[in-house]
């Protein structure tokens, strides 16, 4: 008995005991919810399980990165929806980051016009609901001219209410080798950047990083391009009837969703960038000026590297928000994961499974983004030696 009392007096033992009791309570609640749900579904004669994924879907998907038809399975339909979600989210993250950084820096500009415009952008965009912005962008896309009256914004690039049509490279056997050479060039460029950093830290002497990295990036694919016979034929879109044939296409739904997500999220990223820059002591700017650096070099080499430790953590939340906000695509008809899952649930009646799969997929995506950003945050953290 005395040993038990002595163990309970230990903060470590009590901590493990409380955590064990809490975990047991969570598992009990989860077991009750799952068993109660399965019992209610069985009483109502509703089938459960994931067997429906192997059945024929029976519905078309307007936009797909994979070849898909109505005769394919529900599983493939969900994969198509997932790829659509990932594609618009990845493109949105890149565009929102670039636009947000530019707007955030513009808010600190000494030019009155630039500063006021950036402030107006941030204060307007952040206070208009995203769903409303998506509807506005989709309406704008649908008000464009018909394909017969399409605007040729660039040579062989047409913009209409059917989306944007543009030339694409015609398939050639040498393209695979060129892609491999490009990947090798990217790896070589990364190696040069790392070597230049170590060289500068060890010797204090500059290294021609940019020209060397650009050469390493471009020379291998250029050499392979020449070696494979310079395959540079294009598939150009041509008006045939009421629409264009050939070439590549970006649909109005994808465009409206991408613009809406990017513009909206960029307003929040701009404030994150602005606050990160302001968190760096002004003495760093004065030190850069004393060394003879230009304002652009001070921002790129002194301020932003130190501001990243403040910028990256809240930036992770914005990336997560953009990915989850892509589920609003159902409002403008873009076939993302939520839209395809809803259609599958309506046809099969297995709503619980469809919702559960969506929850698991978004959880995995969110954890993946958080894990990558945490890794990057550790890489850019200031290290005191």
Residue pairs with C-beta under 8 A, 6 or more apart in sequence:
7 13
8 14
8 17
37 352
38 48
41 48
41 352
42 48
46 349
46 350
47 349
47 350
48 350
48 352
48 353
49 350
49 353
50 353
52 74
52 344
52 348
52 350
52 353
53 73
53 74
53 75
53 78
54 73
54 74
54 75
55 73
55 74
55 348
56 70
56 71
56 72
56 73
56 74
57 70
57 71
57 72
57 73
57 74
57 76
57 77
57 344
57 347
58 70
58 71
58 347
59 70
59 77
59 343
59 347
60 68
60 69
60 70
61 68
61 77
61 80
61 81
61 335
61 340
62 251
62 253
62 333
62 335
63 84
63 251
63 253
63 254
63 334
63 335
64 80
64 83
64 84
64 335
65 80
65 83
65 84
65 87
66 76
66 79
66 80
66 83
68 76
68 77
68 80
74 344
74 348
77 340
77 343
77 344
78 337
78 340
78 341
78 344
78 357
80 335
80 340
81 335
81 336
81 337
81 338
81 339
81 340
81 341
82 337
82 361
84 329
84 334
84 335
84 336
84 337
85 323
85 326
85 327
85 329
85 336
85 337
85 338
86 365
88 254
88 257
88 258
88 261
88 326
88 329
88 334
88 336
89 261
89 322
89 323
89 326
89 365
91 258
91 262
92 258
92 261
92 262
92 265
92 322
92 326
93 319
93 322
93 323
95 258
95 262
95 266
96 261
96 262
96 263
96 265
96 266
96 269
96 318
96 322
97 266
97 269
97 315
99 262
99 263
99 266
99 269
99 270
100 265
100 266
100 267
100 268
100 269
100 270
100 272
100 273
100 318
101 269
101 270
101 273
103 118
103 121
103 122
103 266
103 267
103 269
103 270
103 273
104 118
104 269
104 270
104 271
104 272
104 273
104 274
104 277
105 273
105 274
105 277
105 299
106 114
106 115
106 117
106 118
107 115
107 118
107 119
107 122
107 270
107 274
108 115
108 274
108 277
108 278
109 115
109 118
118 270
121 267
121 270
122 267
122 270
122 271
125 133
125 263
125 264
125 266
125 267
126 264
126 267
126 268
126 271
130 260
130 261
130 264
130 325
130 328
131 328
131 331
133 260
133 263
133 264
134 256
134 257
134 260
134 328
134 329
134 331
134 332
135 331
135 332
136 260
137 255
137 256
137 257
137 259
137 260
138 252
138 253
138 256
138 332
140 256
141 161
141 163
141 252
141 255
141 256
142 161
142 252
143 161
144 151
144 159
144 160
144 161
144 252
145 151
145 160
145 161
146 160
146 161
146 162
146 242
147 158
147 160
147 161
147 162
147 239
147 242
147 243
147 244
148 239
148 242
149 160
150 158
150 159
150 160
150 165
150 239
150 244
151 158
151 159
151 160
152 158
153 159
154 166
156 166
156 167
156 234
156 236
156 237
156 247
157 164
157 165
157 166
157 167
158 164
158 165
158 166
158 237
158 244
161 252
162 243
162 244
162 249
162 251
162 252
163 249
163 250
163 251
163 252
163 254
163 255
164 249
164 250
164 255
165 237
165 244
165 247
165 248
165 249
166 237
166 247
166 248
166 249
166 250
167 234
167 235
167 236
167 237
167 247
167 248
168 234
168 235
168 247
168 248
169 175
169 231
169 232
169 233
169 234
169 235
170 231
170 233
170 234
170 235
172 228
172 231
172 233
173 228
173 231
174 224
174 225
174 228
174 229
174 231
175 231
177 224
177 227
177 228
178 221
178 224
178 225
178 228
179 221
180 224
181 220
181 221
181 223
181 224
182 217
182 220
182 221
184 220
185 216
185 217
185 218
185 219
185 220
185 221
186 217
188 216
188 217
188 220
189 213
189 214
189 216
189 217
191 216
192 209
192 212
192 213
192 216
193 209
193 213
195 207
196 207
196 209
196 212
199 205
199 207
200 206
200 207
225 231
225 232
235 246
235 247
235 248
236 246
236 247
237 244
237 245
237 246
237 247
237 248
237 249
238 244
238 245
238 246
238 247
239 245
251 334
253 329
253 332
253 333
253 334
253 335
254 334
256 332
256 334
257 326
257 328
257 329
257 332
257 334
261 322
261 325
261 326
264 325
265 318
265 321
265 322
265 325
268 318
268 321
269 315
269 318
272 311
272 314
272 315
272 318
273 307
273 311
275 310
276 307
276 308
276 310
276 311
277 299
277 303
277 304
277 307
279 307
279 310
280 302
280 303
280 306
280 307
284 298
284 302
284 303
284 306
285 298
285 302
285 303
287 302
288 297
288 298
288 301
288 302
288 303
289 298
293 301
293 302
305 380
306 382
308 380
309 377
309 380
309 381
309 382
312 373
312 376
312 377
312 380
313 373
313 377
315 373
316 369
316 370
316 373
316 374
316 377
319 369
319 373
320 366
320 369
320 370
323 362
323 365
323 366
323 369
324 362
324 366
326 336
327 336
327 337
327 338
327 362
329 335
329 336
329 338
329 339
330 336
330 338
330 339
330 342
333 339
337 358
337 361
338 358
341 354
341 355
341 357
341 358
342 354
344 350
344 354
345 351
345 353
345 354
345 355
348 354
